[in-house]
Amino acid sequence: MTELLTWFTSMEFTKPFALVLFFVTFVSIIAYVYLGKDRSKRFESYRYIPLQESDEKCNEKES
């Protein structure tokens, strides 16, 4: 167990390990966001939300 802790405290091993860990996390997030047809359809519907909210508020004021 102490060998593992010594390995993590050595900067020559920790920096590449952290680099690989962050790169895998970044690629996973990008893949999650951009892959999947259902997600892209949902994002398309979200792009009109600001316009819909302002139209509803204007219609309420006119009534």
Backbone as CSV, one residue per row, in Angstrom:
resi,resn,N_x,N_y,N_z,CA_x,CA_y,CA_z,C_x,C_y,C_z
1,MET,0.824,-1.204,0.000,0.000,0.000,0.000,0.863,1.261,0.000
2,THR,1.939,1.231,0.736,2.802,2.409,0.788,3.489,2.649,-0.556
3,GLU,3.710,1.565,-1.320,4.312,1.739,-2.639,3.381,2.507,-3.567
4,LEU,2.078,2.237,-3.456,1.102,2.953,-4.275,1.071,4.438,-3.916
5,LEU,1.101,4.741,-2.641,1.122,6.135,-2.209,2.405,6.828,-2.643
6,THR,3.505,6.129,-2.610,4.773,6.699,-3.060,4.734,6.956,-4.558
7,TRP,4.077,6.061,-5.291,3.951,6.234,-6.743,3.152,7.490,-7.070
8,PHE,2.043,7.733,-6.328,1.223,8.922,-6.569,1.920,10.213,-6.170
9,THR,2.787,10.164,-5.185,3.456,11.384,-4.757,4.614,11.763,-5.669
10,SER,5.063,10.837,-6.490,6.139,11.137,-7.435,5.560,11.905,-8.617
11,MET,6.049,13.107,-8.873,5.497,13.960,-9.918,5.697,13.388,-11.322
12,GLU,6.698,12.563,-11.512,6.934,12.002,-12.841,5.855,11.004,-13.233
13,PHE,5.115,10.450,-12.284,4.017,9.542,-12.580,2.654,10.214,-12.458
14,THR,2.554,11.175,-11.582,1.272,11.809,-11.313,0.827,12.716,-12.461
15,LYS,1.729,13.466,-13.050,1.351,14.382,-14.128,0.806,13.661,-15.352
16,PRO,1.450,12.610,-15.866,0.856,11.896,-17.002,-0.468,11.219,-16.646
17,PHE,-0.563,10.703,-15.427,-1.811,10.082,-14.988,-2.946,11.110,-14.965
18,ALA,-2.688,12.288,-14.432,-3.697,13.345,-14.390,-4.050,13.807,-15.798
19,LEU,-3.066,13.914,-16.682,-3.316,14.315,-18.060,-4.244,13.336,-18.758
20,VAL,-3.966,12.055,-18.616,-4.823,11.034,-19.234,-6.213,11.057,-18.619
21,LEU,-6.296,11.213,-17.316,-7.584,11.257,-16.636,-8.425,12.436,-17.113
22,PHE,-7.840,13.630,-17.189,-8.581,14.805,-17.638,-8.949,14.718,-19.114
23,PHE,-8.070,14.146,-19.933,-8.365,14.003,-21.356,-9.529,13.037,-21.575
24,VAL,-9.525,11.920,-20.876,-10.629,10.961,-20.996,-11.932,11.589,-20.518
25,THR,-11.879,12.358,-19.453,-13.078,13.042,-18.953,-13.587,14.053,-19.973
26,PHE,-12.694,14.830,-20.569,-13.075,15.824,-21.566,-13.707,15.167,-22.789
27,VAL,-13.090,14.110,-23.290,-13.629,13.415,-24.471,-14.977,12.782,-24.142
28,SER,-15.139,12.271,-22.945,-16.412,11.683,-22.540,-17.526,12.724,-22.498
29,ILE,-17.225,13.900,-21.986,-18.229,14.963,-21.932,-18.603,15.413,-23.332
30,ILE,-17.621,15.585,-24.208,-17.895,15.994,-25.584,-18.729,14.934,-26.300
31,ALA,-18.390,13.659,-26.110,-19.149,12.577,-26.736,-20.581,12.551,-26.210
32,TYR,-20.759,12.772,-24.924,-22.097,12.778,-24.341,-22.950,13.913,-24.914
33,VAL,-22.335,15.064,-25.098,-23.083,16.228,-25.579,-23.456,16.093,-27.054
34,TYR,-22.539,15.629,-27.883,-22.755,15.672,-29.318,-23.260,14.376,-29.937
35,LEU,-23.248,13.270,-29.234,-23.729,12.020,-29.809,-25.151,11.729,-29.345
36,GLY,-25.917,11.113,-30.201,-27.287,10.749,-29.857,-28.285,11.622,-30.589
37,LYS,-29.178,10.989,-31.329,-30.164,11.743,-32.108,-31.214,12.397,-31.219
38,ASP,-31.619,11.718,-30.163,-32.623,12.295,-29.265,-32.114,13.568,-28.608
39,ARG,-30.842,13.575,-28.233,-30.276,14.741,-27.574,-30.224,15.925,-28.531
40,SER,-29.889,15.678,-29.788,-29.810,16.783,-30.747,-31.189,17.369,-31.014
41,LYS,-32.223,16.532,-31.050,-33.590,17.050,-31.235,-34.000,17.897,-30.038
42,ARG,-33.641,17.441,-28.858,-33.988,18.191,-27.650,-33.274,19.530,-27.628
43,PHE,-31.983,19.555,-28.013,-31.245,20.810,-28.055,-31.832,21.766,-29.086
44,GLU,-32.333,21.246,-30.199,-32.964,22.100,-31.205,-34.205,22.776,-30.632
45,SER,-34.975,22.055,-29.835,-36.166,22.661,-29.246,-35.795,23.702,-28.196
46,TYR,-34.651,23.524,-27.537,-34.225,24.478,-26.517,-33.811,25.817,-27.111
47,ARG,-33.414,25.840,-28.358,-32.912,27.088,-28.915,-34.005,28.136,-29.101
48,TYR,-35.258,27.732,-29.072,-36.359,28.666,-29.242,-36.980,29.113,-27.918
49,ILE,-36.454,28.651,-26.815,-37.023,28.985,-25.511,-37.038,30.492,-25.247
50,PRO,-35.981,31.250,-25.491,-36.051,32.691,-25.211,-37.131,33.403,-26.026
51,LEU,-37.331,32.994,-27.244,-38.357,33.621,-28.070,-39.752,33.274,-27.581
52,GLN,-39.957,32.058,-27.143,-41.264,31.638,-26.652,-41.619,32.363,-25.369
53,GLU,-40.674,32.538,-24.489,-40.952,33.216,-23.231,-41.310,34.676,-23.461
54,SER,-40.622,35.337,-24.353,-40.917,36.744,-24.587,-42.259,36.898,-25.287
55,ASP,-42.631,35.967,-26.159,-43.935,36.033,-26.814,-45.053,35.840,-25.811
56,GLU,-44.901,34.924,-24.872,-45.924,34.694,-23.866,-46.092,35.912,-22.962
57,LYS,-45.005,36.560,-22.592,-45.089,37.740,-21.732,-45.763,38.901,-22.465
58,CYS,-45.474,39.033,-23.744,-46.106,40.105,-24.510,-47.588,39.864,-24.671
59,ASN,-47.984,38.633,-24.874,-49.398,38.303,-25.021,-50.152,38.533,-23.731
60,GLU,-49.538,38.291,-22.595,-50.176,38.526,-21.305,-50.385,40.023,-21.070
61,LYS,-49.447,40.848,-21.479,-49.572,42.293,-21.278,-50.654,42.886,-22.164
62,GLU,-50.836,42.335,-23.364,-51.836,42.859,-24.291,-53.240,42.509,-23.850
63,SER,-53.432,41.414,-23.125,-54.773,40.972,-22.728,-55.332,41.764,-21.598
